Every structure is written in structure tokens, then in C-alpha cells.
Amino acid sequence: MDKEGTPTDFIRQIVAADVAAGKNGGRVQTRFPPEPNGYLHIGHAKAICVDFGIAEEFGGTCYLRFDDTNPTKEDEEYVEAIKRDVRWLGFDWGDRLTHASDYFPQMYELAVHLIRAGKAYVDHLSTEEIREYRGTLTEPGRESPYRNRSVEENLELFERMRRGEFEEGECVLRAKIDMASPNINLRDPPLYRIRKVPHQRTGTTWCIYPLYDFAHTLSDALEGTTHSLCTLEFEDHRPLYEWFLDNLPVPHRPRQIEFSRLNLMYTQMSKRRLRQLVEEKHVEGWDDPRMPTLSGFRRRGYTPESIRDFIRRIGVTKKEHMIELGLLESCIRDDLNVRAERRFAVLDPLKITIVNFPDDEVEWLEAANHPSRSELGTRTVPFSREILIERSDFMEDPPKQFHRLKPGGEVRLRYAYIIKCEEVVKDAAGNVVELKCSYDPTTRSGSGDEGRKVKGTIHWVSARHAARAEVRLYDRLFKVPFPTGESLEDELNPSSLEIVEAAVEPALADAPPESHFQFERNGYFFVDPVLSRPGKPVFNRTVTLRDSWAKLEKEALSGAAQG
């Protein structure tokens, strides 16, 4: 809602109208129902913000409910990771943590109810045969030869399924709806299948498990959900959702509402593809900072505030559209620009000897921790005869608009002095290995009399006092704007991670894990909570200072639209 309390998107308008009409007694209850078969990604963040956000805005409640109906793919590791991610994003389910498995006994009885009503049957067709009999989008399906079994026979067979008398794949329980329906989801969908695998919560109590549509609908209805919010791929499933509600004695009738999923350029959000990246070791794990998982974003240094801002900016609509990754990165920059203290770090060092500065002298200069937040105070940085600058800040034969260091040229060292390049030292191969410069002692920054001005200002560190630190320069995991994941070797960006040993100012030597900094002129960085050790921080680049991909993204979107 906006500041005046007016609903800002179509879902909030629907919920507001339902509340005003007194539906569900004016109650609002939503749920976030992840499957515990992988880690949450940025697409799930949108669902979390919608589910929890709407409940909060209308004074309602939101349940965290694990859809744990497939024990072959689920793991407690994923359960705990999902709980961490939801909390990190800023939401709390309180005492409203549930599981689809909580309702297995009721679901079984409701399946029996359908059988007794002649609306479900046990089918011995194989998976392939069921698929063949189902028909196509242009051709109706065919009835299974087992479709017209008697109620008594179906009840007996279903009970035998429960007792484990059949093998996996030998039979399923199907709803009896309409094999000629134009909606394929209504062509006698399977309700239960056999899985002789221990369940993480129920152990070996069950060897039959409900399929998603059945379990999801009944969990909503049994739990008291008022508004079942889901993404657009479930729009064609809504008639089945409503068929279950129409034909079963459940205590509540939720309303399913679909919205567009989050599609992000240069990103793959298929959980199956993400698992493939992990299992084939293209990345270091689910929390690799290149992954679009929330745990990966957290380790890279993204903030929950910036992600919530991103979700707010893209809005909630019915229309599918592709979001530029640059928008997410812009939200990160906006947030970190305010919170991140500034520091000096030289990622590709080039040595400078200041020939007219005393060899045994050290000057401690005051530097602001933040340019606009004086409450963050200042720090001191050492200045000595030998300093290090970025190699890219010197060019021997620069273009006209190059305002950094060049032979005979001058530049200001931030918080320090103006220096002039007097001599270029090269090795036997002709590579520049050192610059000999002079400094003007009358130009010290902050002295009140800084003397003449120069166009360029660069960062630096004292060579004698610099700490050495591992810096991980992360870039986009995929080099193509719309990765399919079908050919990872061709789509992955070989330069998605570059590891360098940087020279950093002394104040960074003891930087605690999960600290944010802006390395002046280099980007925003985060102290890796996994790789860092006391006195040896590892810095992950969270995001660059400016979007260098914006033009490419716009061209890709334009090409996709024309295509």
C-alpha cells in the first residue's frame, strides 16, 4: 500500500475488497510454501515479500509451510537454509511453521472421500501410458481401462497401496474428472503415488505420498489460508484447485491468485539447473557468491533491505517480463552507498617512490569514513616515501581526456598531496615496474591551503604499511542475457571469478566478517564470512560502482522484443 493506505497492485486491491466485504470474517491469512529440495533464490524472494508483506499490511498472518511431499529429493539441510533465508530477508513466521506432512492423515481420508464419491480410482497404467492416454493440447485424452472400477475395489486397492503391497510405479490414485477437458490438468490427474523412501519427518509411516496439486490445495484449505498467492504457471492449475475445494468437505475455501514470476537477465532460476551447477562443481556450492540463491547473495554482501527495495520497484503484475540485472545492482548500490564506510585498497599495485619525501618519515593523514555521514567519524592513514597505486591509474602514452598519472603529469593523492611523475622505471622486458615522483608539500588535503588544483584524484596505500588481502572479484555467472541452462559450457562466464592479492590500508587488516566497505574507486566489498580468518579477511566484490552492462542489457531486451 502507499502512504495513504491505497492498494498499489491488483493483489492488494483484491485483498482489500475481500476484507471490506467481510469475506473470511475480514481475516487475511497467506502462506509461503517452499519445497525443501534446494536453496531459495531471488525469485523466491519476490514470493516471500508478497506473501509475508500482504499479510503484514492487512494485519493478518503468514505461515511458513514446507511442501514436503517428495522424500526422494528433500533434505533437512534445505529446511534449515530456507528458514535462515526467510529470517534474513526480514520476515518472521512466529509459531506458524507447518508442513504438508502435518496433514497426511487428513489428506488420506479426503482421498478416501473422493473414492467413496466415485471421483477417484486406482490406476495400473504406467507413467508413460498415463502420459500417452492424457492426449495433447489439440486432442482429447482417452479413459484408462481401470477408470470404471467399483468403489469397493478402489477402496481396497488404495488401502493396499498404503500398506505397501505394490511396488513404486505399479499404480497411482487418480481423480476422475474429465478426460476430454480442454484443460489437461483436469484429465484425471494423479493424486497419490508410491514412494518406498523414508520421509524426513514421518519416517516409514507412509509409503504413498500426495502429489503437489492435491497436497497444496488441501494444506491451504485445512490450514485456513484465505488468499493462496502463486506465480502464473499455476494459473492453468486453478480449475483443479477449485475442483478439489468443490468436491471435498474442507473447513476453508481459499482464493488462488496468480502473479508474474521474477525473470532476471543473466540469471538461471531453475532449481534443477542450480543443483546441476553445484553437483557438477561449476560453483563452490549453493552459497557461492555467484549463485542467485539468497544464501549466495548474502555471502556476496547483498543486503535484505536492497532486495526488498528491488522487489518493491519491480512491483506485482499479471504480465511476464524480463528484469534487467542492472536494476537489482542499482538497488544494492543505493543501499551500500549509505551504509558502507570508505577504505583504500589497491587491486593491481604499481609502486611509486616519492623521491623528495624523507625515507624514514611517516605522516598520518586524516581520512573521512564516509563523505556525507560525519557521525561515522574519521580514521588515519599512513603516508610514506613508497606508495602503491592502481596500475590502471598510469599511462605512458595516454589519450587526451586521461586525467590520471602520466610522464610529467600531476595528480592528487586522495587525502594527501599532489605528486608529479618524474621518471618511469621499466624491467628488461619493457614493463613499467616503478614510477619516481615528487610531491608538493604545500598541497596537503585539509590543510586549509591546498594550493593549486589538478583534474585527477586517485587512491593509494603506503607500501610499508599495507596489508595483503585476498580479494575476489565476482562477475555475472552467465555471459548470455537469457541462459537456458541446456549448455552450461557455452553459457557460463569464464571470467565470473577473478582472485587477486590486493594491498589494503592497515584499517582493513582486522575487518570483521560480514562488514561492508566501499573500496574507493573500485566498488563495494564484503568480508566473506566463510573464507575469512582472524587477521586475514577475504573480501568479496558485491557490486561495482557503476553499471557497465546497462547498454548490453538494453540491446538484448530490444533484440528479444524484435525477435
N, C-alpha and C positions, 0 to 999 in steps of 0.2 A: 504493500500500500504506500501511497505518497504521504507527505506530511499532514495532509488534511484528512487522511483515512480513506481516501478513494481507492478502490481496487485498481491496480495498474496493469493487469493482464487478464486474459479470458478465464483462467482457472480461478483466480481470486474473485472475479465477478460472479462466477457460478457459485462459489462457496458463500460469498456474501448474500446472494439471492436465496440460497437454501437456508441460511441462518435467519434471514429476515422473514422467510415463510414459515419458520418454526419446524422445519424438517429435522428429524432425529432429535427432537426436543431442543433444537438450537445448538446441539453438540457438534463439535468438529473433531474428528479423530482420523489421523493418517498413519502411514507406516512406511518404513524403508526396509524392503525385503531382499537383501542380497543373498546370493548363493555362496556358501563358503568353499568355493572351488578355485580361488585365486585371490589376488590383491585388488583392492579398489583402484580405479583410475579416474582421470579428470572428468570423464563422462558421468561416473557415479557421483561426483561432487555436485553436479547440477541437480541430480535426483535428490541428494541429501538436502541441499539448500531449499528445494521446492517442498519436499515432504515435511521437514522439520520447520522450515520458515513459515509456511502457511499455517501449520498447527499453532505455532507460537503467536503469529499475528492475530489469529482469531480466538485466542485464549483457550485453545484446545490441547490435545495431546498427540504425540507421535511415538509409535512403537518401533523399536529395532527388532525385526523378526528375521531369523535366519531360515532361508528356504532349503532346509537340509533333507531333501528327498532323494538324493542320489549318492549313497555311501561309497560308490566306486571312485568318486572324484573329490570328496570332501576331506578336510583335514582341520584339526584344532588350530594349527598354525594360522590358517586363513581366518578362522573365527577371531582369534586374538588380534590379528593385524587389522581386520575390519573395525573392531571396537576401538583400537588405537586411532585409526584414521578418522572415524566419526567424531571422537572426542577432540582430536587435534583441529578438526575443521571448525570446532566451536559449538557442538551440539551435545545434548545430554538426554538420554532416554529414561533416566531415573530408574524406577522399578519396572519399566515397561520393556524388558528384554524377554522375547519369546522365540520359539522355534516352531516350524511347521510340524516337527515330530511331536510337539506337545499335544497335537490334535490327531495323532494317528488313530487312537481308538474311536473317536467320533467320526473320522473320515471313513473308517472301515464300516461303521454302522450305517452311514449315509450311502455308501456304495451298495450295501445290502438293501437299503430302502429302494434304490433305483432298480435293483434286480427284481424285488417283490412287485414293483410297479410295472414290470415288463419293459423297463427303459435302459437295461444294461444286460450284457451277456458275455459269457466266456468264449473267447475265440481261439481256435487252434491253428489259424493261418500263421505262417512265418512272417517275420518282419518284412521281407521282400514281397511276399504275397499280399500283405496288407497294403503296402505301398502301391502295388500293381492294381489291386481292386479299388483303390481310392479314386482312380480317374485322374483327370487333368483339369486345368482351368477352363478348357473348352469342351471336355467330355465328362458326363456324369460317372459316378462310381458304380460298382457292382456290389450287390449284397454278398456277404460271406455265407458259405454253405452252413455255417454254425449259428447264423443270426437268429433263427427261429426256434432255438432250443426252449424247452419249457422252463418256467420259473424254478421249479423244483430242481431240475438238472443243473441250472446255472448256480443256484444256491449251494448245491453240493460241490460243484467244481470249484467255485470261489473259495469255499471252506478248505478244500483240498489244496488249493494254491497257497492259502495261508499256512497250512500245516507243513508245507514244503514237499508235497508229494510229486510235484512236477519240477522239471529242470528249467534253468534260465532259457528264455526264448521259446519254450514249448507252448505257452499260451499267455493270453492277456485278458483283462477285463475291459470291454469297450462299452461306451454309451450307445444306445440305439436311438439315433436321431433321424437323419435323412441322407441317404447315400446319393441323392440327386441334387442336394443343395448346391447353389452356386458358390457358397462359402465352403471351401474344402475343410475348414476347421469343424464343420458340423457333420461331416461324413463319418459318423460313428467313431469319434476319437478314442484312443486308448485311455483308460483311467488308472489301471494298475498294471505293473509288470513285475516279474520275478527277479530279485537280485539276492543271491545267497552270499551276501557280504555283510560282515558285522557293521552295525551303524555306530558312529562315534558317540551317540548319546543313549540309544536304546539297545545296543549290543546285538544279541541274536534273537531278540523278542519277535522281530518281524523278518520275513524273507520276501514279502511283497511290499512295494512302495508306490505311492500315488505319483502320477505324472504332474507336470508343472501346472497346467490349466486347472485341473481338479483341486490340487493341494492349495494353490494360490487363492482361488475363489473361496474355498471353504475356510481357509485361515482368516481371510478378510471378514467373512460373514460370522464366524464363531467368535472372533476377537472383538467385534464391534466397530470395525472400520466404517467411517461414513463416506469418505472420498478416497477411492483407490486410484492414485495418480501413477501413470506409467507412460512409457515412451510410445511413439507412433507405431512401432512394429507390432504392438499388441492391439491396434485398432480392429483388425480383422478377427481377433480373438474375443472381442466384446460380446458378440451374439452368443458365443459358447458360455462366457462368464454369466450372462443373464439367463441362459437356459438352465444352468445349474441352480441359480437362485430361484427360478420359477418352479423347478421340479423337486426341490429338496426342502424339508422343514427346518430352516435355519433361523436363528433369532434376529439376525440383522440383514438388511439389504443395502450393501454399499453401492456407490455410484462410481463407475470407472470413467476416468477422464484421461485422454492421451495428449501428450505434448511432444514437440520435436526433440530428438536427442541432440547431444552436443557432438558436432562433427568438426574436428580441428585439423587444419592443414599440417603437413609434415609429421603426422601422428597416426599411429595404429592403435585402435582401441578394442580390437577383438581379443577377448581373454584367451582364446585358443592360440592366437598369434603371439601374444605376450608370453604365454607359457613356453611357446616354441623358442622365443628369444632367450629365455632363461635356460631351458633344458639343453639347447644347442650351444650355450655359452657365448652367444653374441654379446651378452651383457654380463655383469658380475652378479646379478640376482634381481629379485623383484624390486629391491630398493636402490638399484643402480640409478644415479642421478640423471641418466639419460632417458630412463623409462617414464612414461606418462602416468605411472602409478602415484597415488598420493604419498606413499612412503618414499618413492623416488624423488618427488618434488620436495618433500620435507627435508631429505638429506641434501638436496641441491641448494636449499636455502630459500625456497618459495615460502611465503607466509600465508597462513589461513586467511588473514584479512584481505590479501591481494586476490586470492582465489574467489572469496565471496564477492569481492568487488567485480571481478571478471564475470561471474555468474549473473550478478545484478545488471551489468552493462549489456550482456547479450540478450537478456530478457527471456520470457516464456511465450512461445508461439506455437501454432499448429504447422507452420511451414518449415520444411527441412532446408537448411542452408549451411554452407561451409564457413567456418570462422577462421580468420587469419590468426596464426600463432603470434604474430606481432601484437595483437590486441592483448593477449594474455601477458606477454612480456612487458607491455606498456603498463599494465596494472601492477606488475611486480616492481618496475622502476619507480612508479609513483609512490608506492608504499615504502620501499627501501630508501628512497631519496630523503624521506623524513626521518627514518629511524636509524640509518646506518652511519656510524662515525667514520670519518675520513682518515686514511693512513697512506703512507708511501710504500710502494712495492715496485721493484724493477724486475720485469719478467724476462727480459733479454738484455743482460747488462753489457755496457760498454764503459771501460774505465776512463776517467778524466783525472789528470794531475793538474792541480791549480798551482802553477809554478811560483807565484808570489805570495802564497799563504804559508806561514811557518809550518815546518814539518812536525814539530812536537806540540802544536797547539790544537785545542778542540774548543769550538764555540757551540754553546747550547742555545738553540733558537726556539722561540715560542711559535707553536702552530695550533690553529683552531681545530677542535674535534668535529665541528660542523659549521658550515658557512652561515647558517641562519638560525641556529639554536644555541645561543650563548650559554644557556643553562648546562650544556654538555661540557663546558669548560675548554681548557687547552692542555697541551702536552708539550714537552720539549724534545727536539730532535737534534742530534749531534751533527756538526759541520766540521770537516777536516780537509786536509790537503788532497786526499784521494777520495773521489766520489764515484758513484755509478749512475749512469743514465740509461734510458732505453736506447738500444741500437737504432731504432727507427727514428729517434729524435735528432740524428745526424745524417746529413747527406753531403757527399763530397762535391757533387755537381747537381744541385737542387733546381727544381722548376721555379718560376718567378714568384709564385704565391707560397713558397715554403718559408714559414716564419719560425723555424726552429734553428738548430745549430748547423753552421756550415763554415768552411775555412774563411777566417777573417770576420766571421759574423758574430753577433751577440745575441744572448738570450737571458731571460731572468730565471734563476732557480727559485722555485716557489718557497716563500718564507725566508729567502736568503738574499743572494746578491746577483748582480748582472755579471756574467762571465763572457769572455771573448776567446774564440778558438784561434790559437796562435800557431799550432803545428799538428799535423796528422802523422801518427806513427803506424807503420804497416809491418806485417811479417814478410817472410821470404816469398810467400805466395801472393802477396799484394793485398791481403786482407787488413782492414783497419782494426788495430788491436788497442789503440790508446789515442786519446786527444790530450794535448798540452794546452791549457787555457790560463788566462789571467783573470783576476776578479777585481772589481772596483769596490773598495771598502766603503765608499760613500753612498752606496746604493742598497744598503740593508733594508729589507722589508720591515715595516712597522717602526722604523726609526724616527719617523716624522719628517725626514729629509731624504727621500729616496732618490733624489737626483733625476737624471734623465730617464726617459721611458724607452722601452723596446716592445716590439709587437708580440714576441713569443715568450711564453712561460712554460717551463717543463718541471716534472718532478724528479726526484733524485734520492739517493741514500748514501750515507757515509760508508765507504768501503771497509774501513777499520771496524765499524760498529754494527754493520749489517748482519742480521741473522739469515741463515739459509733455510728455506722452507719449500716443501713440495706444493706446487700449485697445479690444480687440474682444470684445464680449460675445456669445458664441456660445450658442445655444439649440438645441433639437431641430429637425432639418431637416424633419421631418414633424409636422403638427398632429393627425393621426389616429393612434389606437393601433395599427391594423393596416393599414398602407398597402399597396395593391396595385400602385402604380406605373402604373396604367392611365390615371389622370387626374392628372398631376403638378400642374397648375394648381390643382386643388381640394384636393390633399393636402399640398402644401408649406406650411410655416410661413413666412408673410411676415416674421415677426419673428425668424427664425433667426440673424440677424446684425445687431447694432447697433454702430456705431463711434462712440466718444466721445473727446474730448480731456480727459484727466484731469490733475489736479495731483498729483504724486507727491513723496515725500520725496527729498532730494538723493541718498541712498544708492542709489536706483534708476536714476539718470541713466546710469550706466555698467554696468548689469546685462548680463552676457554672454548671448549666445543660448543657449537650452535650459536656462535657470535657472528653478527653481520657487520661487514665493513664495506665501505667504498674504497677501493684502491684507486687513488686519484688518477683520472685519465685512462684507467684500464677496465673499469667495470665494478660490479657488486660481487662480493665474495662471502663465503660462509665457511666456518670452521667445521670440517667433516666430523660428525660425532662417532663414526665407526673407525676411521683410519688414524685419527689424531691420538697422540700420546702426550703425557705431561712434558711441557717444554719443547714439543715437536708437533706443532699444529700442521694439519694438511688443509689447504684452502681449496674449496670448490668454487669455480666461477658460476654464480647464479644466473647472471644476465649481463650483457654488455651495456654500455652507457647509452647506446642509440641502436635503433633497429636498422640493420644492414640488409634485411631480407624483404623490406616492405615492397620495393619495386618488383622483385621476383614474384612475391605472393599476388600482387595485383595483376601481373601479367598472366599468372597461372589461372587465376579466377576468371579473367577475361577470356582466356583460351577455352576454359571449360564451358563457359556460358555460350560461346560461339559454336563449340563442338556439339 
